[in-house]
Amino acid sequence: MAEEPVRRRLAAVLAADVVGYSRLMGQDEAGTMSMLKARRKGVLEPIVDRHQGRIFKVTGDGVLVEFGSAVNAVQCAVELQHGMAAANGDLPEARQIVLRIGVNLGDVMVEGSDLYGDGVNISARLEGLAEPGGVLISGTAFDYVKNKVNAGFQDLGTQVLKNIAEPVRVYRVQDMPRTPVTAPNDAAAKPSIAVLPFANMSGDPEQEYFSDGITEDVITDLSKISGLHVVARNTVFTYKGRPVKIQQAAHELGVRYVLEGSVRKAGSRIRVTAQLIDGRDGGHLWADRYDRELTDIFAIQDEITHAIVDQLKVKLLPEEKKAIEASATENVEAYTYYLRGRQFFQEWTKPYLLLARRMFAKAIELDPRYARAYAGIADCESALHVWHVAEVSIENILSMSAKALALDPNLAEAHASRGLALHHGDRREEAVAEFERALALDPNLYEANFFYARLRLSHGDFEHAARLFARAAEIRPDDYLSPVLLMSVCRSLGRDADRERWARLAIERSERALNLHPESSGPACRGALALAHLGERDRAENWAARALAIDPEDTVTQYNVACTYAILGECEHAIDLLEKVMPNSSSLEQVLWFKNDSDLDAVRSHPRYLELIATIEAQRVPNR
């Protein structure tokens, strides 16, 4: 008997759930159930009917609704939030029924009266990201409702949603009713906290790496405490350099408490200030200032962590106390060199990579057991080996990552470094295993996502590469490399709208990086490539010229400018630069990169390009 084909249709799906449902049920189970039933009959169902929706699934705290029109779905969501706010009336905050809502327009699978598939799943993921009382909608829904719904929309950019293959453009519906939600205060709930980036008060922008490092370490330490919910680094760093109203930030981040502070480093002295603030009323719960020798920085970090634990009355388990007090290094000077090396490495040009390697080497000289510094050297040498023809063997790079793993077998950075070296050594399966291990240890590690994405891209696995690059761009808000590479991925996948969005983000981030490091060709050449993708010829050529003026011999700069010229249709100029880069290519990654990079489509049939490809394939010796 032939299997019945899957029925599909296009539908707008609204997903809503109750904020703090478990807390409400714990306080008054019968009363909460009674109120939910009353809201469903008196508010939800009439509004859904008015907008021609169909409720196809109800759970204890949520509901899924189908609409034939995205306009109807979004109008229903807005009216539903206003209706709920009105129904809450003068109820105490602790008893209010508040919803989060997500709306998506997409393809769904039909089984009886139920719907399945990403069309439904995306709406549920958006609902989970929405603020209490808020509405988030996908880009597909926005394309249909813009100028048709009496509401404002805030573009939140492209977001990576759990278990959704492709990043999703997300918009927040603005001017929703104000819905204060009492933070859970029962014993079973975790206190929630966000650590805003510590301000650099040294008067020297070059010291940003140090204040950022302290912020990240405090976040890492607090994240080790099971009794706390801590907002991730990538989220809080979107507030870096912006004037922040603490109560607004607490509301946007969905936390009760906010830690903010500042760092002033001068010679061998350091001053750190920190204050813990209640996000509900802006009241200061704790504040302190530490004027110490620089060598006391680790003790200061521990004291801040313990002060927060004490103030929030969080139980610290013995193993958590031990994990917090354990430090990657006890040598503050080594720590400082490591942070500086990590900052230099992010630029990827040869001068910066050499600087980064020197910083990591100095850190190891000061502390031979500093595992992260060994991983840092391995990363630098991998990049120098592949893109800058440095005399570094794959065996030496693998040996460096092995030293890091011998010191700390569970160091995600070391597994990512080893994966990168194995990738450059043409040992793909082993590299994939190392990257997967790194991501299992730390899914939020930028290097693991970025390096793994490069492997996937070089082998033409564009879908997987897109997910990993998008995650890398989300993890590090100052990352301009991932958006640039995502432009090319989207070009290969034929997703022009996404390509344009990533290009604009790449330009924005490249401009910020260039203002911070005007001597670096990295952001200039990547910005030029993004401008070429958008068809802004004059600006693209100006940025390309600037990049070559800064560092005319850097192969990464030459390659990106070549891609810029290729997109602009200046094929001879592009191949002139490729002739400088390609003859020195020694790795499989580069050969595959040249053959898969859609930015070079315009030159693919050119005789000089074909000759270059043939030459490097003939001379390439596998890196074993």
Secondary structure, DSSP 8 states (H G I E B T S, - for coil): ------EEEEEEEEEEEETTHHHHHHH-HHHHHHHHHHHIIIIIHHHHHHTT-EEEEE-SSEEEEEES-HHHHHHHHHHHHHHHHHHHTT--GGG---EEEEEEEEEEEEETTEEESHHHHHHHHHHHHS-TT-EEEEHHHHHHHTTTSSS-EEEEEEE--TT-SS-EEEEEE-S----------STTS--EEEE---EE-SS-GGGHHHHHHHHHHHHHHHHT-TT-EE--HHHHGGGTTS---HHHHHHHHT-SEEEEEEEEEETTEEEEEEEEEETTT--EEEEEEEEEEGGGHHHHHHHHHHHHHHHTT----HHHHHHHH--S-S-HHHHHHHHHHHHHHTT-SHHHHHHHHHHHHHHHHH-TT-HHHHHHHHHHHHHHHHHS--S--HHHHHHHHHHHHHH-TT-HHHHHHHHHHHHHTT-HHHHHHHHHHHHHH-TT-HHHHHHHHHHHHHTT-HHHHHHHHHHHHHH-TT--HHHHHHHHHHHHHT-HHHHHHHHHHHHHHHHHHHHH-TT-HHHHHHHHHHHHHTT-HHHHHHHHHHHHHH-TT-HHHHHHHHHHHHHTT-HHHHHHHHHHHGGG--SHHHHHHHHH-GGGGGGTT-HHHHHHHHHHHHH-----
